[in-house]
Amino acid sequence: MEKETEKILEKIRLKRREKKISLLNLANDVGISHSHLYYIESKRVVPSVDVFIKIAKSLGIDFKEFFT
């Protein structure tokens, strides 16, 4: 996995924790299982673009923020 990809996935976890949203609540809001979100945050799985955008929306941020 590319370092840039790992950084983006790490930002998902950091933003979720910053906003004090549980893994389960975010996963339910996005429409994925909590284990799938766990794998995304632990850098084992790269989400599809659709899931990535849903995560950003659920966190209340512009998905572009993950790329800066």
mmCIF file of the N, C-alpha and C atoms, coordinates in Angstrom:
data_MODEL
# 
_entry.id   MODEL 
# 
loop_
_atom_site.group_PDB 
_atom_site.id 
_atom_site.type_symbol 
_atom_site.label_atom_id 
_atom_site.label_alt_id 
_atom_site.label_comp_id 
_atom_site.label_asym_id 
_atom_site.label_entity_id 
_atom_site.label_seq_id 
_atom_site.pdbx_PDB_ins_code 
_atom_site.Cartn_x 
_atom_site.Cartn_y 
_atom_site.Cartn_z 
_atom_site.occupancy 
_atom_site.B_iso_or_equiv 
_atom_site.pdbx_formal_charge 
_atom_site.auth_seq_id 
_atom_site.auth_comp_id 
_atom_site.auth_asym_id 
_atom_site.auth_atom_id 
_atom_site.pdbx_PDB_model_num 
ATOM 1   N N  . MET A 1 1  ? 0.847   -1.175 0.000  1.00 0.00 ? 1  MET A N  1 
ATOM 2   C CA . MET A 1 1  ? 0.000   0.000  0.000  1.00 0.00 ? 1  MET A CA 1 
ATOM 3   C C  . MET A 1 1  ? 0.891   1.237  0.000  1.00 0.00 ? 1  MET A C  1 
ATOM 4   N N  . GLU A 1 2  ? 0.510   2.210  -0.787 1.00 0.00 ? 2  GLU A N  1 
ATOM 5   C CA . GLU A 1 2  ? 1.267   3.457  -0.883 1.00 0.00 ? 2  GLU A CA 1 
ATOM 6   C C  . GLU A 1 2  ? 1.190   4.249  0.421  1.00 0.00 ? 2  GLU A C  1 
ATOM 7   N N  . LYS A 1 3  ? 2.253   4.948  0.742  1.00 0.00 ? 3  LYS A N  1 
ATOM 8   C CA . LYS A 1 3  ? 2.290   5.777  1.961  1.00 0.00 ? 3  LYS A CA 1 
ATOM 9   C C  . LYS A 1 3  ? 1.179   6.826  1.956  1.00 0.00 ? 3  LYS A C  1 
ATOM 10  N N  . GLU A 1 4  ? 0.902   7.411  0.788  1.00 0.00 ? 4  GLU A N  1 
ATOM 11  C CA . GLU A 1 4  ? -0.143  8.429  0.691  1.00 0.00 ? 4  GLU A CA 1 
ATOM 12  C C  . GLU A 1 4  ? -1.502  7.841  1.053  1.00 0.00 ? 4  GLU A C  1 
ATOM 13  N N  . THR A 1 5  ? -1.753  6.632  0.579  1.00 0.00 ? 5  THR A N  1 
ATOM 14  C CA . THR A 1 5  ? -3.009  5.950  0.893  1.00 0.00 ? 5  THR A CA 1 
ATOM 15  C C  . THR A 1 5  ? -3.104  5.692  2.387  1.00 0.00 ? 5  THR A C  1 
ATOM 16  N N  . GLU A 1 6  ? -2.023  5.241  2.991  1.00 0.00 ? 6  GLU A N  1 
ATOM 17  C CA . GLU A 1 6  ? -2.010  4.989  4.434  1.00 0.00 ? 6  GLU A CA 1 
ATOM 18  C C  . GLU A 1 6  ? -2.306  6.259  5.218  1.00 0.00 ? 6  GLU A C  1 
ATOM 19  N N  . LYS A 1 7  ? -1.770  7.386  4.771  1.00 0.00 ? 7  LYS A N  1 
ATOM 20  C CA . LYS A 1 7  ? -2.019  8.666  5.455  1.00 0.00 ? 7  LYS A CA 1 
ATOM 21  C C  . LYS A 1 7  ? -3.489  9.057  5.381  1.00 0.00 ? 7  LYS A C  1 
ATOM 22  N N  . ILE A 1 8  ? -4.100  8.835  4.229  1.00 0.00 ? 8  ILE A N  1 
ATOM 23  C CA . ILE A 1 8  ? -5.523  9.161  4.066  1.00 0.00 ? 8  ILE A CA 1 
ATOM 24  C C  . ILE A 1 8  ? -6.371  8.287  4.994  1.00 0.00 ? 8  ILE A C  1 
ATOM 25  N N  . LEU A 1 9  ? -6.063  7.012  5.049  1.00 0.00 ? 9  LEU A N  1 
ATOM 26  C CA . LEU A 1 9  ? -6.827  6.105  5.910  1.00 0.00 ? 9  LEU A CA 1 
ATOM 27  C C  . LEU A 1 9  ? -6.634  6.456  7.383  1.00 0.00 ? 9  LEU A C  1 
ATOM 28  N N  . GLU A 1 10 ? -5.452  6.884  7.741  1.00 0.00 ? 10 GLU A N  1 
ATOM 29  C CA . GLU A 1 10 ? -5.185  7.319  9.112  1.00 0.00 ? 10 GLU A CA 1 
ATOM 30  C C  . GLU A 1 10 ? -6.011  8.572  9.440  1.00 0.00 ? 10 GLU A C  1 
ATOM 31  N N  . LYS A 1 11 ? -6.159  9.461  8.474  1.00 0.00 ? 11 LYS A N  1 
ATOM 32  C CA . LYS A 1 11 ? -6.942  10.678 8.699  1.00 0.00 ? 11 LYS A CA 1 
ATOM 33  C C  . LYS A 1 11 ? -8.405  10.352 8.987  1.00 0.00 ? 11 LYS A C  1 
ATOM 34  N N  . ILE A 1 12 ? -8.926  9.303  8.368  1.00 0.00 ? 12 ILE A N  1 
ATOM 35  C CA . ILE A 1 12 ? -10.310 8.897  8.643  1.00 0.00 ? 12 ILE A CA 1 
ATOM 36  C C  . ILE A 1 12 ? -10.451 8.590  10.132 1.00 0.00 ? 12 ILE A C  1 
ATOM 37  N N  . ARG A 1 13 ? -9.548  7.785  10.652 1.00 0.00 ? 13 ARG A N  1 
ATOM 38  C CA . ARG A 1 13 ? -9.591  7.415  12.073 1.00 0.00 ? 13 ARG A CA 1 
ATOM 39  C C  . ARG A 1 13 ? -9.436  8.646  12.959 1.00 0.00 ? 13 ARG A C  1 
ATOM 40  N N  . LEU A 1 14 ? -8.487  9.503  12.627 1.00 0.00 ? 14 LEU A N  1 
ATOM 41  C CA . LEU A 1 14 ? -8.240  10.697 13.442 1.00 0.00 ? 14 LEU A CA 1 
ATOM 42  C C  . LEU A 1 14 ? -9.443  11.632 13.448 1.00 0.00 ? 14 LEU A C  1 
ATOM 43  N N  . LYS A 1 15 ? -10.053 11.845 12.284 1.00 0.00 ? 15 LYS A N  1 
ATOM 44  C CA . LYS A 1 15 ? -11.223 12.726 12.207 1.00 0.00 ? 15 LYS A CA 1 
ATOM 45  C C  . LYS A 1 15 ? -12.397 12.142 12.990 1.00 0.00 ? 15 LYS A C  1 
ATOM 46  N N  . ARG A 1 16 ? -12.593 10.835 12.900 1.00 0.00 ? 16 ARG A N  1 
ATOM 47  C CA . ARG A 1 16 ? -13.688 10.194 13.635 1.00 0.00 ? 16 ARG A CA 1 
ATOM 48  C C  . ARG A 1 16 ? -13.495 10.380 15.131 1.00 0.00 ? 16 ARG A C  1 
ATOM 49  N N  . ARG A 1 17 ? -12.285 10.137 15.603 1.00 0.00 ? 17 ARG A N  1 
ATOM 50  C CA . ARG A 1 17 ? -11.996 10.294 17.033 1.00 0.00 ? 17 ARG A CA 1 
ATOM 51  C C  . ARG A 1 17 ? -12.088 11.755 17.463 1.00 0.00 ? 17 ARG A C  1 
ATOM 52  N N  . GLU A 1 18 ? -11.619 12.661 16.624 1.00 0.00 ? 18 GLU A N  1 
ATOM 53  C CA . GLU A 1 18 ? -11.681 14.089 16.909 1.00 0.00 ? 18 GLU A CA 1 
ATOM 54  C C  . GLU A 1 18 ? -13.128 14.541 17.120 1.00 0.00 ? 18 GLU A C  1 
ATOM 55  N N  . LYS A 1 19 ? -14.032 13.978 16.317 1.00 0.00 ? 19 LYS A N  1 
ATOM 56  C CA . LYS A 1 19 ? -15.441 14.336 16.404 1.00 0.00 ? 19 LYS A CA 1 
ATOM 57  C C  . LYS A 1 19 ? -16.191 13.470 17.415 1.00 0.00 ? 19 LYS A C  1 
ATOM 58  N N  . LYS A 1 20 ? -15.466 12.566 18.074 1.00 0.00 ? 20 LYS A N  1 
ATOM 59  C CA . LYS A 1 20 ? -16.025 11.702 19.124 1.00 0.00 ? 20 LYS A CA 1 
ATOM 60  C C  . LYS A 1 20 ? -17.207 10.875 18.625 1.00 0.00 ? 20 LYS A C  1 
ATOM 61  N N  . ILE A 1 21 ? -17.012 10.295 17.452 1.00 0.00 ? 21 ILE A N  1 
ATOM 62  C CA . ILE A 1 21 ? -18.019 9.415  16.856 1.00 0.00 ? 21 ILE A CA 1 
ATOM 63  C C  . ILE A 1 21 ? -17.506 7.986  16.995 1.00 0.00 ? 21 ILE A C  1 
ATOM 64  N N  . SER A 1 22 ? -18.347 7.111  17.486 1.00 0.00 ? 22 SER A N  1 
ATOM 65  C CA . SER A 1 22 ? -17.909 5.724  17.654 1.00 0.00 ? 22 SER A CA 1 
ATOM 66  C C  . SER A 1 22 ? -17.773 5.048  16.289 1.00 0.00 ? 22 SER A C  1 
ATOM 67  N N  . LEU A 1 23 ? -16.979 4.015  16.278 1.00 0.00 ? 23 LEU A N  1 
ATOM 68  C CA . LEU A 1 23 ? -16.778 3.221  15.069 1.00 0.00 ? 23 LEU A CA 1 
ATOM 69  C C  . LEU A 1 23 ? -18.118 2.678  14.587 1.00 0.00 ? 23 LEU A C  1 
ATOM 70  N N  . LEU A 1 24 ? -18.904 2.163  15.519 1.00 0.00 ? 24 LEU A N  1 
ATOM 71  C CA . LEU A 1 24 ? -20.203 1.580  15.181 1.00 0.00 ? 24 LEU A CA 1 
ATOM 72  C C  . LEU A 1 24 ? -21.161 2.634  14.615 1.00 0.00 ? 24 LEU A C  1 
ATOM 73  N N  . ASN A 1 25 ? -21.218 3.804  15.236 1.00 0.00 ? 25 ASN A N  1 
ATOM 74  C CA . ASN A 1 25 ? -22.121 4.853  14.754 1.00 0.00 ? 25 ASN A CA 1 
ATOM 75  C C  . ASN A 1 25 ? -21.747 5.330  13.361 1.00 0.00 ? 25 ASN A C  1 
ATOM 76  N N  . LEU A 1 26 ? -20.452 5.531  13.113 1.00 0.00 ? 26 LEU A N  1 
ATOM 77  C CA . LEU A 1 26 ? -20.029 5.962  11.784 1.00 0.00 ? 26 LEU A CA 1 
ATOM 78  C C  . LEU A 1 26 ? -20.321 4.878  10.749 1.00 0.00 ? 26 LEU A C  1 
ATOM 79  N N  . ALA A 1 27 ? -20.015 3.653  11.088 1.00 0.00 ? 27 ALA A N  1 
ATOM 80  C CA . ALA A 1 27 ? -20.267 2.546  10.155 1.00 0.00 ? 27 ALA A CA 1 
ATOM 81  C C  . ALA A 1 27 ? -21.750 2.466  9.807  1.00 0.00 ? 27 ALA A C  1 
ATOM 82  N N  . ASN A 1 28 ? -22.615 2.573  10.816 1.00 0.00 ? 28 ASN A N  1 
ATOM 83  C CA . ASN A 1 28 ? -24.057 2.529  10.567 1.00 0.00 ? 28 ASN A CA 1 
ATOM 84  C C  . ASN A 1 28 ? -24.496 3.689  9.685  1.00 0.00 ? 28 ASN A C  1 
ATOM 85  N N  . ASP A 1 29 ? -23.970 4.860  9.934  1.00 0.00 ? 29 ASP A N  1 
ATOM 86  C CA . ASP A 1 29 ? -24.326 6.045  9.145  1.00 0.00 ? 29 ASP A CA 1 
ATOM 87  C C  . ASP A 1 29 ? -23.886 5.898  7.689  1.00 0.00 ? 29 ASP A C  1 
ATOM 88  N N  . VAL A 1 30 ? -22.737 5.298  7.494  1.00 0.00 ? 30 VAL A N  1 
ATOM 89  C CA . VAL A 1 30 ? -22.191 5.114  6.146  1.00 0.00 ? 30 VAL A CA 1 
ATOM 90  C C  . VAL A 1 30 ? -22.874 3.952  5.425  1.00 0.00 ? 30 VAL A C  1 
ATOM 91  N N  . GLY A 1 31 ? -23.386 2.986  6.195  1.00 0.00 ? 31 GLY A N  1 
ATOM 92  C CA . GLY A 1 31 ? -24.039 1.824  5.596  1.00 0.00 ? 31 GLY A CA 1 
ATOM 93  C C  . GLY A 1 31 ? -23.098 0.661  5.359  1.00 0.00 ? 31 GLY A C  1 
ATOM 94  N N  . ILE A 1 32 ? -22.057 0.577  6.195  1.00 0.00 ? 32 ILE A N  1 
ATOM 95  C CA . ILE A 1 32 ? -21.121 -0.547 6.123  1.00 0.00 ? 32 ILE A CA 1 
ATOM 96  C C  . ILE A 1 32 ? -21.028 -1.180 7.504  1.00 0.00 ? 32 ILE A C  1 
ATOM 97  N N  . SER A 1 33 ? -20.450 -2.355 7.583  1.00 0.00 ? 33 SER A N  1 
ATOM 98  C CA . SER A 1 33 ? -20.304 -3.013 8.878  1.00 0.00 ? 33 SER A CA 1 
ATOM 99  C C  . SER A 1 33 ? -19.195 -2.338 9.678  1.00 0.00 ? 33 SER A C  1 
ATOM 100 N N  . HIS A 1 34 ? -19.290 -2.457 10.985 1.00 0.00 ? 34 HIS A N  1 
ATOM 101 C CA . HIS A 1 34 ? -18.249 -1.848 11.817 1.00 0.00 ? 34 HIS A CA 1 
ATOM 102 C C  . HIS A 1 34 ? -16.910 -2.537 11.582 1.00 0.00 ? 34 HIS A C  1 
ATOM 103 N N  . SER A 1 35 ? -16.933 -3.825 11.240 1.00 0.00 ? 35 SER A N  1 
ATOM 104 C CA . SER A 1 35 ? -15.668 -4.519 10.971 1.00 0.00 ? 35 SER A CA 1 
ATOM 105 C C  . SER A 1 35 ? -15.035 -3.993 9.678  1.00 0.00 ? 35 SER A C  1 
ATOM 106 N N  . HIS A 1 36 ? -15.859 -3.666 8.694  1.00 0.00 ? 36 HIS A N  1 
ATOM 107 C CA . HIS A 1 36 ? -15.325 -3.096 7.445  1.00 0.00 ? 36 HIS A CA 1 
ATOM 108 C C  . HIS A 1 36 ? -14.659 -1.746 7.726  1.00 0.00 ? 36 HIS A C  1 
ATOM 109 N N  . LEU A 1 37 ? -15.328 -0.911 8.523  1.00 0.00 ? 37 LEU A N  1 
ATOM 110 C CA . LEU A 1 37 ? -14.742 0.378  8.879  1.00 0.00 ? 37 LEU A CA 1 
ATOM 111 C C  . LEU A 1 37 ? -13.465 0.186  9.685  1.00 0.00 ? 37 LEU A C  1 
ATOM 112 N N  . TYR A 1 38 ? -13.464 -0.797 10.571 1.00 0.00 ? 38 TYR A N  1 
ATOM 113 C CA . TYR A 1 38 ? -12.254 -1.095 11.351 1.00 0.00 ? 38 TYR A CA 1 
ATOM 114 C C  . TYR A 1 38 ? -11.099 -1.448 10.408 1.00 0.00 ? 38 TYR A C  1 
ATOM 115 N N  . TYR A 1 39 ? -11.381 -2.264 9.400  1.00 0.00 ? 39 TYR A N  1 
ATOM 116 C CA . TYR A 1 39 ? -10.338 -2.648 8.450  1.00 0.00 ? 39 TYR A CA 1 
ATOM 117 C C  . TYR A 1 39 ? -9.849  -1.448 7.637  1.00 0.00 ? 39 TYR A C  1 
ATOM 118 N N  . ILE A 1 40 ? -10.751 -0.534 7.328  1.00 0.00 ? 40 ILE A N  1 
ATOM 119 C CA . ILE A 1 40 ? -10.353 0.685  6.620  1.00 0.00 ? 40 ILE A CA 1 
ATOM 120 C C  . ILE A 1 40 ? -9.415  1.496  7.506  1.00 0.00 ? 40 ILE A C  1 
ATOM 121 N N  . GLU A 1 41 ? -9.839  1.724  8.758  1.00 0.00 ? 41 GLU A N  1 
ATOM 122 C CA . GLU A 1 41 ? -9.041  2.541  9.669  1.00 0.00 ? 41 GLU A CA 1 
ATOM 123 C C  . GLU A 1 41 ? -7.713  1.880  10.042 1.00 0.00 ? 41 GLU A C  1 
ATOM 124 N N  . SER A 1 42 ? -7.667  0.564  10.014 1.00 0.00 ? 42 SER A N  1 
ATOM 125 C CA . SER A 1 42 ? -6.416  -0.124 10.348 1.00 0.00 ? 42 SER A CA 1 
ATOM 126 C C  . SER A 1 42 ? -5.560  -0.387 9.108  1.00 0.00 ? 42 SER A C  1 
ATOM 127 N N  . LYS A 1 43 ? -5.958  0.228  7.998  1.00 0.00 ? 43 LYS A N  1 
ATOM 128 C CA . LYS A 1 43 ? -5.198  0.209  6.742  1.00 0.00 ? 43 LYS A CA 1 
ATOM 129 C C  . LYS A 1 43 ? -5.082  -1.172 6.121  1.00 0.00 ? 43 LYS A C  1 
ATOM 130 N N  . ARG A 1 44 ? -6.092  -1.989 6.345  1.00 0.00 ? 44 ARG A N  1 
ATOM 131 C CA . ARG A 1 44 ? -6.103  -3.315 5.733  1.00 0.00 ? 44 ARG A CA 1 
ATOM 132 C C  . ARG A 1 44 ? -6.917  -3.329 4.448  1.00 0.00 ? 44 ARG A C  1 
ATOM 133 N N  . VAL A 1 45 ? -7.853  -2.366 4.340  1.00 0.00 ? 45 VAL A N  1 
ATOM 134 C CA . VAL A 1 45 ? -8.753  -2.289 3.191  1.00 0.00 ? 45 VAL A CA 1 
ATOM 135 C C  . VAL A 1 45 ? -8.825  -0.841 2.731  1.00 0.00 ? 45 VAL A C  1 
ATOM 136 N N  . VAL A 1 46 ? -8.797  -0.641 1.434  1.00 0.00 ? 46 VAL A N  1 
ATOM 137 C CA . VAL A 1 46 ? -8.989  0.698  0.870  1.00 0.00 ? 46 VAL A CA 1 
ATOM 138 C C  . VAL A 1 46 ? -10.454 0.778  0.437  1.00 0.00 ? 46 VAL A C  1 
ATOM 139 N N  . PRO A 1 47 ? -11.194 1.783  0.940  1.00 0.00 ? 47 PRO A N  1 
ATOM 140 C CA . PRO A 1 47 ? -12.616 1.857  0.602  1.00 0.00 ? 47 PRO A CA 1 
ATOM 141 C C  . PRO A 1 47 ? -12.838 2.267  -0.846 1.00 0.00 ? 47 PRO A C  1 
ATOM 142 N N  . SER A 1 48 ? -14.009 1.909  -1.346 1.00 0.00 ? 48 SER A N  1 
ATOM 143 C CA . SER A 1 48 ? -14.383 2.391  -2.682 1.00 0.00 ? 48 SER A CA 1 
ATOM 144 C C  . SER A 1 48 ? -14.573 3.898  -2.606 1.00 0.00 ? 48 SER A C  1 
ATOM 145 N N  . VAL A 1 49 ? -14.608 4.530  -3.748 1.00 0.00 ? 49 VAL A N  1 
ATOM 146 C CA . VAL A 1 49 ? -14.805 5.980  -3.789 1.00 0.00 ? 49 VAL A CA 1 
ATOM 147 C C  . VAL A 1 49 ? -16.150 6.333  -3.155 1.00 0.00 ? 49 VAL A C  1 
ATOM 148 N N  . ASP A 1 50 ? -17.186 5.556  -3.438 1.00 0.00 ? 50 ASP A N  1 
ATOM 149 C CA . ASP A 1 50 ? -18.507 5.822  -2.865 1.00 0.00 ? 50 ASP A CA 1 
ATOM 150 C C  . ASP A 1 50 ? -18.477 5.771  -1.345 1.00 0.00 ? 50 ASP A C  1 
ATOM 151 N N  . VAL A 1 51 ? -17.851 4.752  -0.785 1.00 0.00 ? 51 VAL A N  1 
ATOM 152 C CA . VAL A 1 51 ? -17.763 4.618  0.671  1.00 0.00 ? 51 VAL A CA 1 
ATOM 153 C C  . VAL A 1 51 ? -16.927 5.749  1.245  1.00 0.00 ? 51 VAL A C  1 
ATOM 154 N N  . PHE A 1 52 ? -15.853 6.077  0.574  1.00 0.00 ? 52 PHE A N  1 
ATOM 155 C CA . PHE A 1 52 ? -14.985 7.161  1.036  1.00 0.00 ? 52 PHE A CA 1 
ATOM 156 C C  . PHE A 1 52 ? -15.757 8.477  1.116  1.00 0.00 ? 52 PHE A C  1 
ATOM 157 N N  . ILE A 1 53 ? -16.538 8.778  0.095  1.00 0.00 ? 53 ILE A N  1 
ATOM 158 C CA . ILE A 1 53 ? -17.333 10.011 0.085  1.00 0.00 ? 53 ILE A CA 1 
ATOM 159 C C  . ILE A 1 53 ? -18.388 9.980  1.180  1.00 0.00 ? 53 ILE A C  1 
ATOM 160 N N  . LYS A 1 54 ? -19.019 8.830  1.391  1.00 0.00 ? 54 LYS A N  1 
ATOM 161 C CA . LYS A 1 54 ? -20.016 8.699  2.465  1.00 0.00 ? 54 LYS A CA 1 
ATOM 162 C C  . LYS A 1 54 ? -19.377 8.906  3.834  1.00 0.00 ? 54 LYS A C  1 
ATOM 163 N N  . ILE A 1 55 ? -18.171 8.405  4.020  1.00 0.00 ? 55 ILE A N  1 
ATOM 164 C CA . ILE A 1 55 ? -17.461 8.603  5.290  1.00 0.00 ? 55 ILE A CA 1 
ATOM 165 C C  . ILE A 1 55 ? -17.216 10.088 5.509  1.00 0.00 ? 55 ILE A C  1 
ATOM 166 N N  . ALA A 1 56 ? -16.726 10.766 4.494  1.00 0.00 ? 56 ALA A N  1 
ATOM 167 C CA . ALA A 1 56 ? -16.454 12.204 4.614  1.00 0.00 ? 56 ALA A CA 1 
ATOM 168 C C  . ALA A 1 56 ? -17.736 12.962 4.945  1.00 0.00 ? 56 ALA A C  1 
ATOM 169 N N  . LYS A 1 57 ? -18.822 12.666 4.253  1.00 0.00 ? 57 LYS A N  1 
ATOM 170 C CA . LYS A 1 57 ? -20.098 13.332 4.516  1.00 0.00 ? 57 LYS A CA 1 
ATOM 171 C C  . LYS A 1 57 ? -20.567 13.059 5.936  1.00 0.00 ? 57 LYS A C  1 
ATOM 172 N N  . SER A 1 58 ? -20.449 11.831 6.370  1.00 0.00 ? 58 SER A N  1 
ATOM 173 C CA . SER A 1 58 ? -20.881 11.475 7.720  1.00 0.00 ? 58 SER A CA 1 
ATOM 174 C C  . SER A 1 58 ? -20.047 12.174 8.784  1.00 0.00 ? 58 SER A C  1 
ATOM 175 N N  . LEU A 1 59 ? -18.789 12.435 8.463  1.00 0.00 ? 59 LEU A N  1 
ATOM 176 C CA . LEU A 1 59 ? -17.918 13.164 9.393  1.00 0.00 ? 59 LEU A CA 1 
ATOM 177 C C  . LEU A 1 59 ? -18.117 14.676 9.269  1.00 0.00 ? 59 LEU A C  1 
ATOM 178 N N  . GLY A 1 60 ? -18.910 15.099 8.283  1.00 0.00 ? 60 GLY A N  1 
ATOM 179 C CA . GLY A 1 60 ? -19.201 16.516 8.096  1.00 0.00 ? 60 GLY A CA 1 
ATOM 180 C C  . GLY A 1 60 ? -18.033 17.306 7.535  1.00 0.00 ? 60 GLY A C  1 
ATOM 181 N N  . ILE A 1 61 ? -17.237 16.649 6.698  1.00 0.00 ? 61 ILE A N  1 
ATOM 182 C CA . ILE A 1 61 ? -16.090 17.333 6.098  1.00 0.00 ? 61 ILE A CA 1 
ATOM 183 C C  . ILE A 1 61 ? -16.067 17.106 4.595  1.00 0.00 ? 61 ILE A C  1 
ATOM 184 N N  . ASP A 1 62 ? -15.379 17.976 3.892  1.00 0.00 ? 62 ASP A N  1 
ATOM 185 C CA . ASP A 1 62 ? -15.196 17.828 2.458  1.00 0.00 ? 62 ASP A CA 1 
ATOM 186 C C  . ASP A 1 62 ? -14.143 16.742 2.237  1.00 0.00 ? 62 ASP A C  1 
ATOM 187 N N  . PHE A 1 63 ? -14.438 15.784 1.370  1.00 0.00 ? 63 PHE A N  1 
ATOM 188 C CA . PHE A 1 63 ? -13.505 14.674 1.169  1.00 0.00 ? 63 PHE A CA 1 
ATOM 189 C C  . PHE A 1 63 ? -12.137 15.145 0.716  1.00 0.00 ? 63 PHE A C  1 
ATOM 190 N N  . LYS A 1 64 ? -12.050 16.327 0.113  1.00 0.00 ? 64 LYS A N  1 
ATOM 191 C CA . LYS A 1 64 ? -10.761 16.865 -0.337 1.00 0.00 ? 64 LYS A CA 1 
ATOM 192 C C  . LYS A 1 64 ? -9.814  17.109 0.836  1.00 0.00 ? 64 LYS A C  1 
ATOM 193 N N  . GLU A 1 65 ? -10.397 17.303 2.013  1.00 0.00 ? 65 GLU A N  1 
ATOM 194 C CA . GLU A 1 65 ? -9.593  17.553 3.206  1.00 0.00 ? 65 GLU A CA 1 
ATOM 195 C C  . GLU A 1 65 ? -8.635  16.391 3.518  1.00 0.00 ? 65 GLU A C  1 
ATOM 196 N N  . PHE A 1 66 ? -9.012  15.199 3.093  1.00 0.00 ? 66 PHE A N  1 
ATOM 197 C CA . PHE A 1 66 ? -8.170  14.026 3.336  1.00 0.00 ? 66 PHE A CA 1 
ATOM 198 C C  . PHE A 1 66 ? -6.902  14.041 2.473  1.00 0.00 ? 66 PHE A C  1 
ATOM 199 N N  . PHE A 1 67 ? -6.917  14.832 1.411  1.00 0.00 ? 67 PHE A N  1 
ATOM 200 C CA . PHE A 1 67 ? -5.801  14.840 0.482  1.00 0.00 ? 67 PHE A CA 1 
ATOM 201 C C  . PHE A 1 67 ? -4.815  15.976 0.696  1.00 0.00 ? 67 PHE A C  1 
ATOM 202 N N  . THR A 1 68 ? -5.038  16.766 1.733  1.00 0.00 ? 68 THR A N  1 
ATOM 203 C CA . THR A 1 68 ? -4.133  17.890 1.998  1.00 0.00 ? 68 THR A CA 1 
ATOM 204 C C  . THR A 1 68 ? -3.241  17.578 3.182  1.00 0.00 ? 68 THR A C  1 
# 
